[in-house]
């Protein structure tokens, strides 16, 4: 039974990723106003699914286009939990976030479209906000604090989410020669205190 559930979960994830990749690719191909030009039917066709299947996974084009970012955000707490227990908190957060958000390095064209389209930027902001809960819990577990009484885990998680967004904007600046990982490391170092 567990193998069947695992297979279904993997198939569901693969379908969701295919739809998300198709949505982003089609929006980028359409140019600066790509979001308005892409239809659900086009996304479903490009992903090899029916429009009904698309609707089972996403409630909007914006949600589909930003699904990769949302997926990463959901995993940030897990990435921190996976770090060695004895690793200092600042190093663990930086290593977990850099690994999660730079392997593979983000697609610049996709990130540029998301950050320059208000509807997409709003959806991406929702994804980053979703990361705060699991990251707060992971920080609380590592520090032995109660997130209901101690502000440190939640404030740190919010600061990390903000640093990721700022690093993305900085990375997209024209003529910037740095890798996203280098910029992300610097941004996180501004907000993650040793504890």
Buried (B, 14 or more C-beta within 10 A) or exposed (E): EEEEEEEEEEEEEEBBBBBBBBBBBBBBEBEEEBBEEBEBEBBBBBBEBEBEBBEEBBEEBBBBBBBBBBBBBBBBBEBBBBBEEEBEBBEBBBBBBBEBBBEEEBBEBBBBBBBEBEBBBEBBBBBBEBBBBBBBBBBBBBBEBEBEEBEBBBBBBBBBBBBBBBBBBBBBEEEEEBEBBBBBBBBBEEBBEEE
